[in-house]
Amino acid sequence: MVQIRKLGIIGGGVMGSALASGVITAGLVSPSAITMADVSEACRQQLSEKLGVNVTPDNRTAVDGADVVILAVKPFIVEAVLKDIGPQLSPSQTLVSIAAGVEIRDIEDSLTGLIPVIRVMPNTPALVGAAASAYARGSSAGDSDASRAEAVLGAVGTVAEVPERLLDAVTGLSGSGPAYVFLVIEALADGAVRMGLPRDVAVKLAAQTTLGAAKMVLETGSHPAQLKNMVTTPGGTTAAGLFALEEGAVRASLQRAVQAATDRAREI
């Protein structure tokens, strides 16, 4: 089992706090072994009260002695943060960046020495411990660095390693994907309301149906088409509903959504 004696997180926003909460809940790192840096005093106070972690306005304090340093800041301030902490980083530490769109090469070029860098694309379900994250290794990142990253990311969901060139596709799928699924849930609920169900019941059933279907794919290992066919009786209600979806080009629309988001990720 990977041991992380001390964790530093720069940025106490949504994702930074979600990762801290996840590793604490999983028992990977104790609150007293986590130091989070943020410029906002109000944010620091909230993190201290809610998570019990150490807080500081100084990025270098968060880096000091940490096995893993998570860079959870907005992309436009990454360069300034790296300039600040770069001289303090050592090859024994693993730098994990969740800054969207900031390539490994740009991070490594901002650092002095062979610092192991891991670039991650997480998603917002990390807030409920159900993230789908993917990561890529930098030129100096070895197996131990990958294991550290997987341990942290695994505390808030599932994780996969991909070449960096595929992280834009990950962005188009799982990064933006929760919004697609929220839209599907909303549309299913709207359809049920149209057929007479109360709104609260419709939303609850639509969300649980989506969750249950996803669990079946993950836990059975069956192809989604096989599971779909199990529900579809010849000439039955599901067959009629699926035909309506195919007429509306739902399958093609979802594919185009992933492509459009991927293309946009490459542009920014």
Sequence and secondary structure as in RCSB ss.txt:
>XXXX:A:sequence
MVQIRKLGIIGGGVMGSALASGVITAGLVSPSAITMADVSEACRQQLSEKLGVNVTPDNRTAVDGADVVILAVKP
FIVEAVLKDIGPQLSPSQTLVSIAAGVEIRDIEDSLTGLIPVIRVMPNTPALVGAAASAYARGSSAGDSDASRAE
AVLGAVGTVAEVPERLLDAVTGLSGSGPAYVFLVIEALADGAVRMGLPRDVAVKLAAQTTLGAAKMVLETGSHPA
QLKNMVTTPGGTTAAGLFALEEGAVRASLQRAVQAATDRAREI
>XXXX:A:secstr
    S EEEE  SHHHHHHHHHHHHTTSS GGGEEEE S HHHHHHHHHHH  EEES HHHHHTT SEEEE S G
GGHHHHHHHHGGG  TTSEEEE  TT  HHHHHHTSSS   EEEEE  GGGGGT EEEEEEE TT  HHHHHHHH
HHHHTTEEEEE  GGGHHHHIIIIITHHHHHHHHHHHHHHHHHHTT  HHHHHHHHHHHHHHHHHHHHHH   HH
HHHHHH  TTSHHHHHHHHHHHTTHHHHHHHHHHHHHHHHHH 
